[in-house]
């Protein structure tokens, strides 16, 4: 009785022992590369702060770009559409399911008629 150890497909082959060996080799190489890292690193010191060209880090609230600013042009262009969508938004999951099944029924109906 012959055991199948290689699975052939149209786009290559799958041999579990070969893939397991490749994974182990990659992990060993990663550990070796990581071992060459600097040994002087210390947690919770100045080393852990981001380097901003010698400048102090600003307050995150001051430099945070709000979504309203980021997408202003997009939202302004589609304001009419969003006003209609917001009026349809109820927050009730049952309403969303009703819309989902309604659109799904319409797609199935169009698929059957086509």
N, C-alpha and C positions, 0 to 999 in steps of 0.2 A: 504494500500500500504506500503510495507516494503522497507526502504532505505538501501542500501548496504554501510556500514561504514568501513568494513574490506575487503581488497582485498587479497584473498588467492592465493598463487602460489606454485610451486613445491619446492621452497627453502625458504619458510617462509611466513610472512604476512606483510601487510602494513596497518597501522591504523594511519591516519594523526594526530589525536589529541594526540595519544600516542607518536608519534615522535616529535610533537611540544612541548609537555611537557618535554620530555627527553632533547631537545635542550635548553629549558629555564633553566632547572636544571643545565646543564653543563655550561651555560654562567654565572649563578649565582655563581656556585662553582669557576669558573675561576676568577670572580671579587673578591670574598672573599679571595682567595689565593693571588691574586695580592695586595690586601690591606695590607697584612702583610709585604710588601717590605720595604726596608730601606727608611726612610723619609729624610735622610741627603744627598741624591743624588742631585747634581747641574750640570746643563748643561754647556758646554763650560768651563770646568775646567780640572784639572789633572785627575779627575775621569773618564773622557770619553776617555782617551788615552789607547791603548792596553797595558796590562802588559806583558813585555818581560823579566822577571826575573831581573828587575832593569836596563836593558840596554836600551839605546836610540834606537828609531825606525830608521832603516836604510832607505836610499832613496829607494823608490819602484822600480826605474829603475835598481838599483844595485842587488836587490834580486829576481827580476822577472825572472822566468824560461821561456825562449823563446820556442815557439812551435818547432822550428827547432832543439833545443837541446833535447826537451822532446821526440820527435818522430824520432830521428836520425836513430836508428837501423831499425825501420819500413820503413822509407823512403829510406834508403840505400838499403834494401833488395828488395824493389819493384821499384827501380829506372828505370828499363827498361819499366815497365808498365806505370809509371807516365810520362816518356818522351813521350810515344805514346799518352797518354791522353791529355797532355798539347798541343801537336800539333793539336789535334782535337778541342780544346777549342777555340771558336771564340768569345764568349761573346754575341752572338746574340740569343735572346730568341726563335726566329723562328727555329733556328737549333735544340734547345733542344726539342721543340715541335715535330719537324720532327723525331728525335730519339725516343721520347716517343711513338708517333703513330706507327712508324715502328716496335718497339719492341712489342707493344700491338697487332698489326696485326699478328706478328709472333706467339705470344702466343695463340691468338684466332685460328689461322690456325692449330697449333699443337693440340689444344684442340678439334677442329672439326675432325681432322684426327684420333685422338686416340680413 
